[in-house]
Amino acid sequence: MTGRLFRAAIVLVAAVAAASPLQAEQRGANPNLLRFCPGSGIPCVEITRDAYDRGHDQFRSSCGFCHGPTAAGGNGGPNLIFSPVIRQDEKGADITRLIQTGRPEKGMPVVPLTPAQVADIVAYLKARIAEVDLTSGRRPGRDYDLKKLLTGNADRGKAYFNGAGQCATCHSADGDLKGVASKYPPIELQARFMYPAGVAKEATVTEATGSQVTGDLVRQDAFEVVIKPADGPERTWPSGSVKVQVTDPLAKHFELLPKYTNAVMHDLFAYLATLK
Amino acid sequence: MKTWLLAFAGAAGLWAQSSAPGVDTAMLLERLGSSWPQHNGDYTGQRFSPLKQINTSNVGSLTRVWTFETPTTIKATTLMVDGVVYFSVPDNVWAADARTGKEIWHFSRTSLGDHLASRGVTLFRNQIYFGTPDAHLISLDAKTGAKNWEVVIADWKFGYYISAAPLVVKDRLLVGMSGDQLDMPGFLEARDLNDGKLIWRWDAIPKPGEPGSETWPNQEVMAHGGGATWVQGVYDPQLNLTYWGTGNPHPVHAGNVRKGANLYTCSLVALDVDTGKLKWYIQTSPHDTHDRDANQTPILIDADYQGRPRKLIAMASRSGYFFLLDRATGESLVTVPYGGQNWSAGVDARGQPIPREDVEPSLDGAFFEGTTTNWYSPSYSPDTRLFYVNASHGFSIGYLMPDPETGKVEDHQGGGSTSLWSENMLLAIDYQTGKIRWSRVRSGGAGGNGILTTAGGLVFTNESGRLVALDAATGKMLWNVNPGGNLSGAPMTYELGGRQYVLTPVGGWLYAWALPERAAGR
């Protein structure tokens, strides 16, 4: 009976959580498999998207009125994510019993469900706990709604672009930025115009002999200078043994960073979002 | 007569050593000497060693004398007493010969719960104490590694675990708790050294009606408030006070659901060690929404402030502010940022930064600039009168992420951020002003870069993937070695048989460094 109840809807994986739950979810080989890793060395919970949705739907219709649609508490019913009973019920036996017998003394009725429906709810609750127990921040995904980001004023943004921000000295709406709003998802556009990731500094190393090597600056610290020329492998020199001249294509972006305010960021974004 | 006395003292010392290993109360009350008897060296948290066999003139010839390999990353500070080193990783404790690194015993216990880190073990008389991933407190026999007793501190299923080494004060252990995966309240407990029984408990989050409860919008939010005690505190025996930092409030990024200052999260607190009662506090990041906890080691400094000798406490907090206070009264003397930031508009009358609402993570993204540090140990040198801390400076955009179905924040984080740019560095701060005397920028990751200073005029830490020794006065590099990874726990030092050793954990390896035998004068 118990075996059938828990027909592989929930899988405990004894693996060390290396990535955030969301990253794990996105990087999974099976796009239909959700994987929630609540902490370092704590077993991850894996569940198929179908099983999660099935359990969520069942929970919402059978339990959601009192406990809230996502088990976070509702009309009189407690938050089940913080419930010791739910957390300590490793195999779901207590949850099953509570659903089947109710808690009349606390006003919880018997919920008439089939064993399969109960199993779906148990799997959902276990996954939900792991999902909520995040140890690292959850960022918006690539599908983040443009409307949420559009709180600025495009006209003010345009004025800043052409005026105080001096963006127009390097960029133009009709030139390099033409169609930029179609090129990137909105959430990426917001970060990219502030300071685009992955743009290397350019460096020219002059050796003692006078010969020069130019390429992307990989690393420069107290120990080494590492350069990746366009047409060859990385080259490394001890710091101080060569002359290094660095050009930062993002120098103007970097100068602007400490000067930004939220308002300017949102205005500029609103303007750039019009460049479709 | 004198010779006889010395011989007698020597024999007595040997006898004491063999019958009662470990440290006693008197040893804990002393400033750090030739051993390393507790997590921060001594009660001040300074991690300053008086040893100077290794110094600015000879550190360049440091050589590796032994290596101890463990199956996982060592994030602990090693202890050394009576020729034995003690260290830990989650679920494991080792004792090894401090001259050779040869294993003496190994204790292992499999557990559930969060295995993020074990920051070290605690030694007192003949017992080793440590916390576990499933939030148990365990006592071992220091000579054999056999288990004496074990008590449960908290329920790991609610995200609690113990990473900090307990602090021995008088007849008790102060046990801090870790956990950041669930919206649960933090606390600090005093436990009996002999059997682990509870003596007192200080809750980082007040109960309804208690002082501080007025800084929360309602009981429900307060009941899940946060304030973990991740990092071992320090102790002033004369004032009978212990000082601990507390963790950030929960949900981490969602300030809109917990309007108010959210006491006593992100605070440096002074507690009476007899009763656990709060004597004073300062909140280093009121109403925090950027994970700027106060889980940094505060440092006790007995030195001048504005020409007058004072009993001071200093903290470079994760909020990006350097704090200097009178540790008897909590009077604020200095509160200044140690790098660029945009989250605070100024400082209030108590010396606390005033948070700006418009940089709280939001649905449309909030631009944030901050300078910060983390759990890794800072150090203070009474010789240079500088406070050393590994830090980073960066820009990011913070987002609020409510549940798509309910529109409410339901997970522990409540949001997250996208990093735009960041840079890591070591800072040497003038404790009297908070001004930066010198700094060194580094490349690469910065995880777990603890700091050790010595009377040899040295700073030991990690820079750009190498172990380094710097001139403590100027920051000039005097020694470096590429150990095949980043420093993963704090360096420490001791002297044994006339030779000074420096220990550095790097991933799963614990390396011991010393001068070549001839250079050490042997």
Boltz contact constraints between the chains, C-beta under 6 A:
constraints:
  - contact:
      token1: [A, 38]
      token2: [B, 181]
      max_distance: 6.0
  - contact:
      token1: [A, 39]
      token2: [B, 114]
      max_distance: 6.0
  - contact:
      token1: [A, 39]
      token2: [B, 181]
      max_distance: 6.0
  - contact:
      token1: [A, 40]
      token2: [B, 114]
      max_distance: 6.0
  - contact:
      token1: [A, 40]
      token2: [B, 115]
      max_distance: 6.0
  - contact:
      token1: [A, 40]
      token2: [B, 116]
      max_distance: 6.0
  - contact:
      token1: [A, 41]
      token2: [B, 115]
      max_distance: 6.0
  - contact:
      token1: [A, 42]
      token2: [B, 114]
      max_distance: 6.0
  - contact:
      token1: [A, 69]
      token2: [B, 405]
      max_distance: 6.0
  - contact:
      token1: [A, 70]
      token2: [B, 403]
      max_distance: 6.0
  - contact:
      token1: [A, 70]
      token2: [B, 405]
      max_distance: 6.0
  - contact:
      token1: [A, 70]
      token2: [B, 406]
      max_distance: 6.0
  - contact:
      token1: [A, 70]
      token2: [B, 410]
      max_distance: 6.0
  - contact:
      token1: [A, 72]
      token2: [B, 410]
      max_distance: 6.0
  - contact:
      token1: [A, 87]
      token2: [B, 157]
      max_distance: 6.0
  - contact:
      token1: [A, 88]
      token2: [B, 157]
      max_distance: 6.0
  - contact:
      token1: [A, 132]
      token2: [B, 411]
      max_distance: 6.0
  - contact:
      token1: [A, 133]
      token2: [B, 181]
      max_distance: 6.0
  - contact:
      token1: [A, 133]
      token2: [B, 182]
      max_distance: 6.0
  - contact:
      token1: [A, 134]
      token2: [B, 411]
      max_distance: 6.0
  - contact:
      token1: [A, 134]
      token2: [B, 412]
      max_distance: 6.0
  - contact:
      token1: [A, 134]
      token2: [B, 413]
      max_distance: 6.0
  - contact:
      token1: [A, 135]
      token2: [B, 180]
      max_distance: 6.0
  - contact:
      token1: [A, 135]
      token2: [B, 181]
      max_distance: 6.0
  - contact:
      token1: [A, 137]
      token2: [B, 413]
      max_distance: 6.0
  - contact:
      token1: [A, 137]
      token2: [B, 416]
      max_distance: 6.0
  - contact:
      token1: [A, 137]
      token2: [B, 417]
      max_distance: 6.0
  - contact:
      token1: [A, 138]
      token2: [B, 401]
      max_distance: 6.0
  - contact:
      token1: [A, 138]
      token2: [B, 413]
      max_distance: 6.0
  - contact:
      token1: [A, 138]
      token2: [B, 416]
      max_distance: 6.0
  - contact:
      token1: [A, 139]
      token2: [B, 416]
      max_distance: 6.0
  - contact:
      token1: [A, 139]
      token2: [B, 418]
      max_distance: 6.0
  - contact:
      token1: [A, 140]
      token2: [B, 399]
      max_distance: 6.0
  - contact:
      token1: [A, 148]
      token2: [B, 363]
      max_distance: 6.0
  - contact:
      token1: [A, 148]
      token2: [B, 364]
      max_distance: 6.0
  - contact:
      token1: [A, 149]
      token2: [B, 364]
      max_distance: 6.0
  - contact:
      token1: [A, 151]
      token2: [B, 364]
      max_distance: 6.0
  - contact:
      token1: [A, 190]
      token2: [B, 365]
      max_distance: 6.0
  - contact:
      token1: [A, 191]
      token2: [B, 418]
      max_distance: 6.0
  - contact:
      token1: [A, 194]
      token2: [B, 420]
      max_distance: 6.0
  - contact:
      token1: [A, 195]
      token2: [B, 420]
      max_distance: 6.0
  - contact:
      token1: [A, 195]
      token2: [B, 421]
      max_distance: 6.0
  - contact:
      token1: [A, 219]
      token2: [B, 443]
      max_distance: 6.0
  - contact:
      token1: [A, 221]
      token2: [B, 443]
      max_distance: 6.0
  - contact:
      token1: [A, 221]
      token2: [B, 464]
      max_distance: 6.0
  - contact:
      token1: [A, 223]
      token2: [B, 464]
      max_distance: 6.0
  - contact:
      token1: [A, 257]
      token2: [B, 395]
      max_distance: 6.0
  - contact:
      token1: [A, 258]
      token2: [B, 340]
      max_distance: 6.0
  - contact:
      token1: [A, 260]
      token2: [B, 367]
      max_distance: 6.0
  - contact:
      token1: [A, 262]
      token2: [B, 358]
      max_distance: 6.0
  - contact:
      token1: [A, 262]
      token2: [B, 366]
      max_distance: 6.0
  - contact:
      token1: [A, 262]
      token2: [B, 367]
      max_distance: 6.0
  - contact:
      token1: [A, 265]
      token2: [B, 367]
      max_distance: 6.0
